[in-house]
Amino acid sequence: MQYITNLDSQKLGLYKNKLLTEEVILTDERLYEHILLFHEEEYKQLKPYIKSIIENPDYIVEDNRHDDTMIYLKQIHNIGKNGRVVIKLALGYDEEHNK
């Protein structure tokens, strides 16, 4: 498990008062069983920018396919790509993943 940064809850609208924690962590399960399997090249390119995408996004949108999940978007000019970070919010419904 890796600590990434803290969310700015003020940017989360209705979710801001529901968060258990503002800490953003990357679990080993998500890294090895999803990200590196399906998004390895994108992850390698965006890894240096993940913290910046979360702390200073251009846009934050709610994921309409997954409950309590936000997508942080930011144009990364250094590499000419749009960065995307998907964050599952910790709202107390998932006892196993409380961050």
N, C-alpha and C positions, 0 to 999 in steps of 0.2 A: 504494500500500500504506500502511495506517495502523496504527501501533502503538496497541493499546487498553489493555492492562494485563498483568500476569503471573498465571498460574494458581497456586492453592495446591495443589501436588501431593499434599499430605496428604489432600485431600478426594477423591482419585481412586482409592482402593482399589488394585486390582491394577495399574493403569496408572502409579502414582506412580514406580516405579523404571524405567519403560520410556521416559519422555519424553526427547526430544532437547533440548527447550527448554520453558520455562514461559511464554514470550512468546506473547501472543495478538495476532495481526495480522488485519486485514480486507483481503483482496486486492481490487484493482480488479475482477478477474474476478467474484468473488462479489458485490460490491456492484452492479455494473452489469449483469451477466448473470443474476443470480438475485434478489437482495434487492429491488432497485428495480423489477424486472419483476413479481414475484409477491407481494411483501410491502411495497410502498411506504408505505402508510398506517401500518401497524404499525411500520415502521422509523422514520418521522418522529416518531411518538408516543414510542417507546422509546429513541431515540438518546441523549437526555440521561442515561438510566439504565443503559445497556449496561455500563459499567464497574462500577457498583454491583451489577448482576445477577451478574456474573462473580465479583466479590470477596466478596460476601455473599449467596449464593443461599439460598433457603429449601429447595430440593431440587436434587439433581443426579441425573439418570437416564441410563442408557446408551441410546442410540438403537438400537432393535432392527432398523432397516432399513439402517443404514449402519455399516460396520466402524469401530472406533476413533473413534467419535463420541459426544459427550456433549451432553445438553441441560440447560442451567442455567435454573432456574425461580425467579421471585421475584414476590411480590405487590407491586405499585407502588401504594401508597395514594394518592399525589398525583393520579393519573389514574384510579384505580379499575379497574386492569387487571392481569392476570397477564403479567409479562414473561418472554420466552423467548429464549434465545440458544443457538444450535447451534454447537458447537465440534468441529472435526475435529482430533484429537490428532496431534502430530508424533512418530511412533514410528520413523521411518527407512525406511518402506516406500515413500514417495513422494519421489523425488529432486527433483522440481520444487517441491514445497511442503514445506519443512522447518521451517515455523513455522505 
